[in-house]
Amino acid sequence: MEKRLIECVPNISEGRNINTINEIAAVVETVEGVKLLDVDPGKATNRTVITFVGEPEKVIESAFRLIKKAAELIDMSKHSGEHPRFGATDVCPLVPISGISLEETAKYAHQLGERVGKELGIPGYFYEKAAKKEDRVNLAHCRSGEYEGLKDKFKDTNWQPDFGPAEFNDSVARSGATAISARDFLIAYNVNLNTTSTRRANAIAFDIREAGRIKREGNPATGKKVLDTNGEPVRIPGKLKAVKGIGWYIEEYGIAQISYNLTNISITSMHEAFDATCKAADKRGLRVTGSELIGLIPLQAMLDAADYYLKKQERSLGIAESEKIKIAIKSLGLDDLKPFNPKEKIIEYLLEQESSRKLVDLSAYDLAEETASESMAPGGGSISAYVGALGVSLGTMVANLSAHKAGWDEKWSQFSKWAEKGQNYKNKLLYLVDEDTNSFNQIIAAFRMPKGTEEEKKLRLQAVEDATKYATEIPFEVMQTAYDSMEVMQAMIADGLPNSLSDAGVGILCARTAVLGAYFNVRINAKDIKDKEFVKDILSRAEAIYHKTLETEKEVISIIDTRI
């Protein structure tokens, strides 16, 4: 069952006092099971974005403790900064990551807000998916007037807080208000300009953001506002949907930036916002010098950016993930202002369990040493999967080289598709390297189950049967994947670089070895399974793959022999 995880991204109104920032962030991991992913302070904005993740109930407890600590250490009556704000913990969005819907996440946001209001006496508003009123969906509306306008805001019956006291007392004067939400994944993203002009940065922001700019008579900047029949300003929409943006000057860097919130990256991606900004800046005589990511980003967003620029260059999309990350960083200029460390900024990399030692993370030398040790795992199944991964890696290499060959430019897309297929096969086989060992460990764990009573014996026998079936299915998957991967090498032998014919041939031999080695494992594990129908079916399918593999190998060797 998929683990339920939510992310919490509170923004606190302190970006300069590192001791205060660290003290507030430290309370996050006082709740067991919650992982602090990122602390990103900004001096000019005097604001810090803190990111942590965990199971919903635990994240809510961490968020409550953080809001409490921020209210103790930050005095909003003395705060100033470039970013709009109205509270010590200004906003506290909850974001579903896995195993939980946005609607369920909104219920947790309501639980958090009610507790903050009752126990801490901090007022606030629910926004985005947690909003209880239509006019509070937009954070900008909730925060209008900022901290300085709270006293008058609370007097307006339309703006009574959703939780906490509705009066600007001494405690609220210090803590301010907090906006709590459930929302889709949002990317806070700043684009750097070669200017110090906030006005010009704002002009570009208005070109791009969904809300656009107010329509005016005559002069577009100073002319009289055009109003609709309800007396509301008419707006000229911006170019991109699901984008909010403003321009500002950052003293720390000595430049103007456009600060974007990309509220739905499936509608407008980071690279689309960047490219649109480059074009708008150029039209206004400015130049984009790079960009800055605030907080964290999903891996897929970085890979999508890399693919976008690789396509523009007519380069193969089937290169290694690590290379794609480098291309995304350089294309977007994410290291323009400071170094960009993928392991600290990409969510999936941060969530990797440091304690879980994977075979595929070992060096080639250490994997050989581990295999040669007295331990029974890794064994033939894992090594078969690894040999298969090496084989299709060779086929993928030939596809990438072919895509980049001078004079073959019209065929780059064809080879790119083969390289992408190869990467998918490689990744599947690398996963199976560890999963084969994991499946063996499940059998050992089943045998170690208690067997003191008849019920315990029954449960133990069933666990052994289930684990043995799984340990047979995994090498079968290795067989199927390695056999399927041979299509990449076959295509490269037929159409790829002639000088790389031998590389593709070695890839075929590796795939053949992976299939045969995994076949041995299927057979030896299947003999201990009591379910004879299961055994008959899987052995029949495995034997078919075995024979097809040998036929393919024979055909390919015949072709290679005639061409070398």
Phi, psi and omega in degrees: 000136182292133181290137178279120181227137169232154177253145176237133185231067178292141174251116180260151184272059174204120181228007186242324182270100187296329179294317178296317180301312182295323180294321178290314182295329184296335183288342184302311185272012171285348173263119183297134178096353178260133182248124175282120184264323188200142172230113189235092181276151174230123184289313183295320180281344184051054189207143179231133176261122181247135182232130175215163187216154178170189176289149190309308183299321182288322178296320179298319178295317178298317181297318179299314180296322179295315179299319179297313182294320179298320179294330179286326190256343183246128177254106185293339179292346181246009187271143171213149180180164184288331187275140174305139183199155173215008179205161178302309163261102190289309176225153179217080180277145174249135186232123177292132180252311179204147174070013183209142181273167177295323180295319177294321179297324178299325179295322176292325176298319179296319178299316180296314181298316180299320180290320178298318180294314185285313187273330183252348180067028179257125179278162178183183185229146172267132180227181185051229186291340179274353184302138178259353177227144185301322184281005178247007178296317183278123180302321182300324178292316179299324186264005181302139184088342180051200183300317184297338182262002185298318184303312179287327182299318182294338179283341180279121182299336178284345184236034172294140182298152176286335178210157179082179184294148180257029178228150181269074181275183183298322180293317180290327178300331180272315186276333189069203181244164180231135175256126183241138184214168162239131183209165173290170181298126181245137175253121173270118195218123181251136177250129186271139180241156177271050179211163174252005186273113175296322182298317180289325175296319178296321180301319178290319178303318180293327177297324191264313190297153184301320182291342178063224182222161177287135178284137182229155175278136178071241183296125184292345181257324186241354183293168180294137180295139174272127183250151176273187183294340178267004180083008179268146180298137174280139183246147172262112185299149175278182189283325191244139177279158176057036179229129171247149182195146174219159175257146176207167177253132181251108181302321183303322182256345181072027181221165170268147177231159165255120181264115181253147161247114177267100192277346176206097187286352173281343176265308175230117182276169178298315183290329176292319178296319180296312182296319179297323179292320178302316181292318180293321179295317181300319179296334181260013176078018180246170179226137173280129181258347181162195180209172186220128177264125177260122183083215189245170182216145174291147179305317185299327179296323178289319179293322177297320178296317179298315180298321180301313182283329175296320178296319179298328180273356186055050178246157182296136176273357184267029178275173183294150180303318181298324178290322178298320180298317178300317181295319178297317180299312183288322182294323181268354182063038183291347178254022182295316186261330180199162181300146178247113181257109183304326182289345178255349186243342182260123188306310184299325179291323179290329183278350177300129182286115180296332184283338183275108184274116181259145177298320184289348177273350179285156172290164178302320179297312183292327177295319177297318179296317180297319180294324183279358183284181181285346180292146180282347180228139006287149180239205185299327180294313180295319181291325176300314179298320182292318177298320177298321178296320178295321181298308182289338174296322177295318177298321179293322177300315180297321178297317180293318178296320180294322179296334185257005183289133177299134180091350179251023187302327183288349182253007186301320183295320178300311181290326178301319180296321177293321179295321177296319176300316180300317179299320179296316177297315180301313181297321179296315181293323177295322175299319183289339175304308181282327183292330176296317177294320178299321181294323176296318180296330177293326176295315179300316180297323180294319178295336181274359179293150181298150180219036182283330181242167179298321179296318179295321178298319180297314180296322181294316180299318179294320179296320178296316179299312181297318181293322180291322175300314181296321180290348174267324180292326182294309177296332174297320177297322176300314178304307184299315183292317180295319177297313179300325183293341181298338180298329180294312180294322178298317179295323181287327176293325181283318191232352185280188180304125179302324181290346180256017180303317182294326179296315178295325178296317176298323177301318177298316181296322178294317179298318178298317178297319179299317180296312183293318179297317179292327178299319177301320181290322177301313184294316184289328179282326183293334184294342180264002183271133182280333182284097187290330177295318177300314182297314181301317182294311186289325178291324178296314180292323180294319180296323179298315179296320179303310182291320178297324179295315180295324177295316179297316179302315181298316180298316184292317179297324178297318179295315181297319181298330181277346186248352178259000000 
